[in-house]
Amino acid sequence: KAAARLQDLLQLREVHNDVVRVRKFQKDDDYRVMWKSIRGERRVVLDCPPGMLVELLNSSSEFGLTGQFNHIFLTNLETYTDHLEELSADNETFAVNITAARLLLNPDTPA
């Protein structure tokens, strides 16, 4: 399901020779393992279910993924329901650029 939503992103490598890494995780997984495996990445796309975004982002700060030169793109259609005010943010450790978007499928496009 997520791969279908992110199909265009996954095809970027063919056009730009950029590396696109995909990690799958579940709500009860240890997020630190994932964050450790992508430590040093500057651009991260998060496609996660509602209700786990704040916990996921808070766990990323100890791995240097929330600095001022990092960018996190959120694909969750319901990001506004995730209580982002609960992020353990301060200007030094949580200066990451977070962008949210709503992805819509065109119903007129043939399958």
C-alpha positions as CSV (number, residue, x, y, z in Angstrom):
1,K,0.0,0.0,0.0
2,A,2.7,2.5,0.9
3,A,4.8,1.5,-2.1
4,A,1.9,2.5,-4.3
5,R,1.6,5.9,-2.7
6,L,5.3,6.5,-3.0
7,Q,5.8,5.1,-6.5
8,D,7.0,8.4,-8.0
9,L,9.5,8.9,-5.2
10,L,10.9,5.4,-5.7
11,Q,11.4,6.1,-9.4
12,L,13.6,9.2,-8.7
13,R,16.7,7.0,-8.7
14,E,16.2,6.2,-12.4
15,V,16.0,10.0,-13.2
16,H,18.5,11.6,-10.8
17,N,20.8,8.7,-9.7
18,D,19.7,9.6,-6.1
19,V,19.7,6.8,-3.6
20,V,16.3,6.0,-2.3
21,R,16.2,3.7,0.7
22,V,13.0,2.3,2.0
23,R,12.5,1.0,5.6
24,K,9.4,-0.6,6.9
25,F,8.5,-0.5,10.5
26,Q,5.5,-1.1,12.7
27,K,4.1,0.7,15.8
28,D,5.8,-1.5,18.3
29,D,9.2,-1.6,16.6
30,D,12.2,-0.1,18.2
31,Y,12.5,3.1,16.2
32,R,16.1,3.7,17.4
33,V,17.2,0.8,15.1
34,M,15.7,2.5,12.1
35,W,17.1,6.0,13.0
36,K,20.5,4.5,13.6
37,S,20.5,2.8,10.2
38,I,19.8,6.2,8.4
39,R,22.0,8.4,10.6
40,G,23.6,11.0,8.5
41,E,20.8,11.2,5.9
42,R,19.6,14.8,5.3
43,R,16.3,14.1,3.5
44,V,13.8,11.6,5.0
45,V,10.3,10.8,3.8
46,L,8.0,9.4,6.5
47,D,4.9,7.5,5.5
48,C,3.5,6.2,8.8
49,P,0.0,5.7,10.2
50,P,-1.7,8.3,12.4
51,G,-0.9,8.3,16.0
52,M,2.8,7.4,15.9
53,L,4.3,10.4,14.3
54,V,5.1,12.4,17.4
55,E,6.7,9.4,19.1
56,L,8.7,8.6,16.0
57,L,10.0,12.1,15.5
58,N,10.8,12.5,19.2
59,S,12.9,9.3,19.1
60,S,14.9,10.7,16.1
61,S,16.6,13.6,17.8
62,E,19.2,11.5,19.6
63,F,20.5,10.4,16.2
64,G,21.1,13.9,14.8
65,L,18.1,13.8,12.4
66,T,16.4,16.9,13.7
67,G,19.2,19.5,13.1
68,Q,18.8,22.6,11.0
69,F,20.1,21.0,7.8
70,N,17.7,18.1,7.9
71,H,14.4,17.8,6.0
72,I,11.5,15.5,6.9
73,F,8.7,15.1,4.4
74,L,5.4,13.7,5.9
75,T,3.0,11.8,3.6
76,N,0.4,11.1,6.3
77,L,-3.0,12.5,5.1
78,E,-4.0,13.2,8.7
79,T,-0.8,14.9,10.0
80,Y,-2.9,17.6,11.6
81,T,-4.4,15.0,14.0
82,D,-1.1,13.9,15.3
83,H,-0.7,16.6,18.1
84,L,2.6,18.0,16.8
85,E,2.6,20.4,19.7
86,E,3.8,17.4,21.7
87,L,7.1,17.3,20.0
88,S,9.9,17.6,22.5
89,A,11.2,20.6,20.6
90,D,13.6,23.4,21.3
91,N,15.4,25.5,18.8
92,E,18.8,23.7,19.2
93,T,17.9,20.1,19.0
94,F,14.7,20.3,16.9
95,A,15.4,22.7,14.1
96,V,14.5,20.3,11.3
97,N,12.4,21.4,8.4
98,I,9.2,19.4,8.5
99,T,6.9,19.5,5.4
100,A,3.5,17.8,5.2
101,A,1.6,17.1,2.1
102,R,-1.7,15.6,1.1
103,L,-1.5,13.1,-1.7
104,L,-4.6,12.7,-3.8
105,L,-5.3,10.1,-6.4
106,N,-7.0,11.4,-9.6
107,P,-10.2,9.4,-10.0
108,D,-10.3,10.2,-13.7
109,T,-7.0,8.4,-14.4
110,P,-7.5,4.8,-15.6
111,A,-6.0,2.1,-13.4
